[in-house]
Amino acid sequence: MNISVYNEAGELVKVIANTTTSQEAQQVQLLVNGNQSNVISPGSGNALTILLPNVETPDQQKTSGSTFSWDGTNSAGQDVANGDYYIKETTTDPYGHTDIITKPITVINSSQYVQANIFNSAGELVATVSQAYDGSGPISLNLSNGSNSTSVFPVGSGEPDISINYTSTEFLPWDGKNSQGDYVVSGVYEVQLVVKTSTGSSVIASKPITILDEASGDVLGTIKSLPNPYTGDTTTPLKFTWQPSADGTIKIKIYNIAGELVRTLVGDLGAATINWDLKGVGGQTVSSGTYICVFEGVDNNGNKKTKIVKIAAIILAGQ
């Protein structure tokens, strides 16, 4: 596993870690002072904690996961400049298959900045936007879309950014995407406005916002596994089908009930079907059991959709 920091141009800034792991990381969380955040201020004394839940390394064998730290410096030990960066976690298994997770991080070398946190209905942080703040003008929170002030916004390709206004003339733009770069699904969210000063940070205001995920569409439609449950000796493959709205690519990650990655299938979104031969990455036939299939569809316009399907397989021997 390798964890590195890259700038917006894709240039390597610093290698955080290069080590072996117990398993492939399923998620990466960014924390500052124990709270989820996508903002770091070099020199503030508050380093960024990179948490990989349920992943163990030779130096960190604990059930909660492994943590790594970045203080906002480059490989030469200098504070990086203001701007957008991303943390890239790369895992390569013994068979040479690579899986990558990227998380955006904004660097603000400033004693004061304003930040908007967007939470879903379950209270999970889905996105953060921020920028430097000079401390002038009264702070208030208003949401708008262009010249219209409202609380209901469509998101997706071709839709304007949502303006999170914190003064009469200044605002934070949010494109309706989560930290993984996918448009958030329809629902009610909470926008929380935080102001950071040299004396600390404080929540100034919060407002609900309703998102309508109409523009991006569903690039996968209805997903089926045929047959389900699968019963056979693997001479007949299991077929996955879906209803794509456009051409693009599809990736299917298949996990066993223990959460271990068994196989990754990659295909053409427009083909609307792909077969699984019931074999793992090493070519061995999988055992009978329950499997979790994560479908990730991306059309040629950049619209994304992720869906999860559970399947059961009963492998018959000697037929």
C-alpha positions as CSV (number, residue, x, y, z in Angstrom):
1,M,0.0,0.0,0.0
2,N,1.2,3.5,-0.9
3,I,-0.3,6.7,0.4
4,S,0.9,9.9,-1.3
5,V,-0.1,13.6,-1.7
6,Y,-0.5,15.1,-5.2
7,N,-1.1,18.6,-6.3
8,E,-3.9,19.7,-8.7
9,A,-1.6,19.2,-11.7
10,G,-1.1,15.6,-10.7
11,E,2.5,16.1,-9.5
12,L,3.8,14.1,-6.5
13,V,4.2,16.3,-3.5
14,K,5.0,13.8,-0.8
15,V,4.9,10.1,0.0
16,I,3.2,9.6,3.3
17,A,3.5,5.8,3.7
18,N,4.7,2.7,1.8
19,T,3.9,-0.5,3.6
20,T,2.2,-3.9,3.6
21,T,-1.4,-4.2,4.7
22,S,-3.8,-6.9,6.0
23,Q,-6.4,-6.2,3.3
24,E,-7.5,-3.8,0.6
25,A,-8.8,-0.5,2.0
26,Q,-12.5,0.0,1.5
27,Q,-12.5,3.7,2.5
28,V,-10.2,6.5,3.5
29,Q,-11.2,9.1,6.0
30,L,-9.6,12.5,6.5
31,L,-9.7,14.0,10.0
32,V,-8.4,17.1,11.7
33,N,-8.6,17.1,15.6
34,G,-10.7,14.0,15.4
35,N,-13.4,15.5,13.1
36,Q,-13.9,14.8,9.4
37,S,-12.4,17.6,7.3
38,N,-11.1,18.4,3.8
39,V,-9.1,21.4,4.9
40,I,-5.6,21.7,6.4
41,S,-3.6,24.8,7.5
42,P,0.1,24.1,7.5
43,G,1.9,25.5,10.5
44,S,-1.3,25.6,12.6
45,G,-0.2,22.6,14.6
46,N,-3.2,20.6,13.5
47,A,-2.0,17.8,11.2
48,L,-4.2,15.9,8.8
49,T,-5.0,12.3,10.0
50,I,-5.5,9.7,7.3
51,L,-7.6,6.9,8.7
52,L,-8.0,3.5,6.9
53,P,-10.7,1.7,8.9
54,N,-10.2,-2.1,9.6
55,V,-6.8,-2.1,7.8
56,E,-3.8,-3.3,9.7
57,T,-0.1,-2.7,8.9
58,P,2.9,-4.4,10.6
59,D,3.3,-1.3,12.8
60,Q,-0.4,-0.9,13.5
61,Q,-2.3,-4.0,14.4
62,K,-5.5,-2.7,15.9
63,T,-9.2,-3.4,15.1
64,S,-10.1,0.3,14.5
65,G,-7.7,0.6,11.6
66,S,-4.4,2.3,10.6
67,T,-3.7,6.0,10.8
68,F,-1.1,8.2,9.0
69,S,-0.4,11.9,9.3
70,W,0.4,14.8,6.9
71,D,1.5,18.2,8.3
72,G,1.0,20.1,5.0
73,T,4.6,20.0,3.9
74,N,6.2,18.7,0.8
75,S,9.1,16.1,0.5
76,A,11.6,18.9,1.3
77,G,9.8,19.8,4.6
78,Q,8.4,23.1,3.3
79,D,4.8,24.2,3.7
80,V,2.9,23.7,0.4
81,A,1.2,26.6,-1.2
82,N,-2.6,27.3,-1.0
83,G,-4.6,25.2,-3.4
84,D,-6.4,21.9,-4.0
85,Y,-4.5,18.7,-3.5
86,Y,-5.6,15.1,-3.2
87,I,-4.6,12.1,-1.1
88,K,-4.1,9.0,-3.2
89,E,-4.2,5.5,-1.6
90,T,-3.0,2.7,-3.8
91,T,-3.2,-1.0,-2.9
92,T,-1.6,-3.7,-5.1
93,D,-2.5,-7.3,-4.3
94,P,-0.2,-10.3,-4.7
95,Y,-1.5,-10.9,-8.2
96,G,-0.7,-7.4,-9.4
97,H,-4.2,-6.0,-9.4
98,T,-4.3,-2.4,-8.2
99,D,-7.1,-0.5,-6.5
100,I,-7.0,3.3,-5.9
101,I,-8.9,5.6,-3.6
102,T,-8.5,9.4,-3.9
103,K,-9.7,12.1,-1.4
104,P,-9.5,15.8,-2.1
105,I,-7.9,18.1,0.5
106,T,-7.7,21.9,0.4
107,V,-4.7,23.7,1.8
108,I,-5.2,27.2,3.3
109,N,-2.2,29.0,4.7
110,S,-4.3,31.5,6.6
111,S,-5.2,32.2,10.2
112,Q,-8.8,32.7,9.1
113,Y,-11.0,30.8,6.7
114,V,-14.6,30.0,6.1
115,Q,-15.8,26.4,5.5
116,A,-19.1,24.8,4.6
117,N,-19.7,21.2,5.6
118,I,-22.5,19.2,3.9
119,F,-24.0,16.4,5.9
120,N,-26.6,13.8,4.7
121,S,-29.7,12.8,6.6
122,A,-27.7,10.1,8.5
123,G,-25.3,12.8,9.8
124,E,-22.4,11.7,7.6
125,L,-20.1,14.4,6.1
126,V,-20.4,14.1,2.3
127,A,-18.6,17.2,1.2
128,T,-16.5,20.2,2.4
129,V,-15.8,23.5,0.5
130,S,-13.7,26.3,2.0
131,Q,-11.6,29.4,1.2
132,A,-9.6,32.1,3.0
133,Y,-11.6,34.8,4.8
134,D,-10.4,38.3,5.7
135,G,-12.7,38.6,8.7
136,S,-14.6,41.6,7.3
137,G,-18.4,41.9,7.0
138,P,-21.1,40.2,9.1
139,I,-21.5,36.4,8.6
140,S,-24.8,34.9,7.6
141,L,-25.8,31.8,5.7
142,N,-27.9,31.8,2.5
143,L,-28.2,29.4,-0.3
144,S,-28.8,30.3,-3.9
145,N,-28.7,29.0,-7.5
146,G,-27.7,31.8,-9.8
147,S,-29.9,34.7,-9.0
148,N,-32.6,32.6,-7.3
149,S,-32.6,32.1,-3.5
150,T,-34.2,28.7,-2.7
151,S,-33.7,25.6,-0.7
152,V,-34.3,23.0,-3.5
153,F,-31.6,22.5,-6.1
154,P,-31.1,20.1,-9.0
155,V,-27.5,18.7,-9.4
156,G,-25.9,16.9,-12.3
157,S,-24.2,17.6,-15.6
158,G,-25.1,21.0,-16.9
159,E,-26.5,22.3,-13.7
160,P,-25.0,25.5,-12.1
161,D,-23.1,25.3,-8.8
162,I,-24.9,25.9,-5.6
163,S,-23.8,29.2,-4.0
164,I,-23.3,29.0,-0.2
165,N,-23.3,32.7,0.6
166,Y,-21.7,33.7,3.8
167,T,-21.6,37.5,3.4
168,S,-23.5,39.9,1.1
169,T,-20.8,39.6,-1.6
170,E,-18.8,36.4,-0.8
171,F,-19.9,32.8,-1.3
172,L,-18.6,29.2,-1.5
173,P,-19.5,27.3,-4.7
174,W,-20.5,23.6,-4.3
175,D,-21.0,21.5,-7.5
176,G,-23.3,19.0,-5.8
177,K,-20.6,16.3,-5.6
178,N,-19.4,14.3,-2.6
179,S,-15.8,13.8,-1.7
180,Q,-15.5,10.9,-4.2
181,G,-16.5,13.1,-7.1
182,D,-20.0,11.6,-7.5
183,Y,-23.2,13.7,-7.5
184,V,-25.0,13.2,-4.3
185,V,-28.3,11.4,-4.4
186,S,-31.7,13.1,-4.0
187,G,-32.6,13.9,-0.4
188,V,-32.4,16.4,2.4
189,Y,-29.0,17.6,3.5
190,E,-27.7,20.1,6.1
191,V,-25.2,22.8,5.2
192,Q,-23.1,23.9,8.2
193,L,-21.1,27.1,8.1
194,V,-17.9,27.2,10.1
195,V,-15.5,30.1,10.5
196,K,-11.9,29.5,11.6
197,T,-9.9,32.2,13.3
198,S,-6.6,32.3,15.2
199,T,-8.5,31.6,18.4
200,G,-10.3,28.5,17.0
201,S,-13.2,27.5,14.9
202,S,-17.0,27.9,15.5
203,V,-20.2,26.9,13.8
204,I,-22.0,30.1,12.8
205,A,-25.1,28.7,11.2
206,S,-26.7,25.7,9.5
207,K,-29.6,25.3,7.0
208,P,-31.3,22.4,5.4
209,I,-31.1,21.9,1.6
210,T,-33.0,19.6,-0.7
211,I,-31.1,18.0,-3.5
212,L,-32.8,16.6,-6.7
213,D,-30.5,14.3,-8.5
214,E,-32.4,14.6,-11.8
215,A,-29.8,15.8,-14.2
216,S,-27.3,13.1,-13.8
217,G,-29.8,10.2,-14.4
218,D,-29.3,6.6,-13.5
219,V,-26.6,5.2,-15.8
220,L,-27.2,1.6,-14.5
221,G,-31.0,1.2,-14.3
222,T,-32.2,-2.1,-12.9
223,I,-29.4,-4.6,-12.1
224,K,-30.0,-8.3,-12.2
225,S,-27.9,-11.4,-11.6
226,L,-29.0,-14.4,-13.6
227,P,-29.6,-16.8,-12.0
228,N,-29.8,-15.8,-8.3
229,P,-29.2,-17.9,-6.4
230,Y,-26.6,-19.5,-8.7
231,T,-26.6,-23.3,-8.6
232,G,-24.2,-25.2,-10.9
233,D,-20.7,-26.5,-11.5
234,T,-19.4,-23.2,-13.1
235,T,-19.6,-24.6,-16.7
236,T,-22.4,-22.0,-17.1
237,P,-21.3,-18.5,-16.0
238,L,-23.4,-16.1,-13.9
239,K,-24.7,-13.2,-15.9
240,F,-25.0,-9.6,-14.7
241,T,-27.4,-7.4,-16.6
242,W,-28.3,-3.7,-16.3
243,Q,-30.1,-1.0,-18.3
244,P,-27.6,1.7,-19.3
245,S,-28.7,5.2,-20.4
246,A,-25.5,5.8,-22.4
247,D,-22.1,4.4,-23.4
248,G,-19.3,4.3,-20.9
249,T,-17.5,1.9,-18.6
250,I,-18.6,-0.4,-15.7
251,K,-16.6,-1.9,-12.9
252,I,-18.0,-4.7,-10.7
253,K,-16.2,-5.5,-7.5
254,I,-17.2,-8.8,-5.9
255,Y,-16.6,-9.4,-2.2
256,N,-17.2,-12.4,0.0
257,I,-19.1,-12.2,3.2
258,A,-15.9,-11.5,5.1
259,G,-15.4,-8.3,3.1
260,E,-12.5,-9.7,1.1
261,L,-12.2,-8.7,-2.6
262,V,-12.7,-11.8,-4.7
263,R,-12.8,-10.5,-8.2
264,T,-13.0,-7.3,-10.2
265,L,-14.8,-7.3,-13.6
266,V,-14.5,-4.3,-16.0
267,G,-16.6,-4.0,-19.1
268,D,-18.6,-1.8,-21.5
269,L,-21.5,0.1,-19.9
270,G,-23.4,0.1,-23.2
271,A,-23.2,-3.7,-23.6
272,A,-25.6,-4.0,-20.7
273,T,-24.2,-7.4,-19.7
274,I,-21.1,-9.1,-18.4
275,N,-20.4,-12.7,-17.3
276,W,-18.6,-14.0,-14.2
277,D,-17.1,-17.4,-14.4
278,L,-17.3,-17.9,-10.6
279,K,-13.6,-17.7,-10.3
280,G,-11.4,-15.5,-8.1
281,V,-8.4,-13.4,-9.1
282,G,-6.1,-16.4,-9.0
283,G,-8.3,-18.5,-11.3
284,Q,-9.6,-20.7,-8.6
285,T,-13.3,-21.5,-8.3
286,V,-15.0,-19.7,-5.5
287,S,-16.7,-21.6,-2.7
288,S,-20.4,-21.7,-2.1
289,G,-21.7,-18.7,-0.1
290,T,-23.0,-15.2,-0.2
291,Y,-21.3,-12.5,-2.2
292,I,-21.6,-8.7,-2.3
293,C,-21.3,-7.1,-5.8
294,V,-20.6,-3.4,-6.0
295,F,-21.4,-1.9,-9.4
296,E,-19.7,1.4,-10.5
297,G,-21.0,2.8,-13.8
298,V,-19.6,5.9,-15.5
299,D,-21.0,7.2,-18.8
300,N,-19.1,9.2,-21.3
301,N,-20.5,12.4,-19.9
302,G,-19.0,11.8,-16.5
303,N,-22.2,10.8,-14.8
304,K,-21.6,8.1,-12.2
305,K,-23.8,5.6,-10.3
306,T,-22.9,3.0,-7.7
307,K,-25.3,0.2,-6.7
308,I,-24.9,-2.9,-4.5
309,V,-26.4,-6.4,-5.3
310,K,-26.2,-9.4,-3.0
311,I,-26.0,-12.8,-4.7
312,A,-25.9,-16.4,-3.4
313,A,-23.8,-19.2,-5.1
314,I,-24.1,-22.9,-4.6
315,I,-21.2,-24.6,-6.3
316,L,-21.8,-28.2,-7.3
317,A,-18.8,-30.5,-7.6
318,G,-18.4,-33.5,-9.8
319,Q,-20.9,-32.7,-12.5
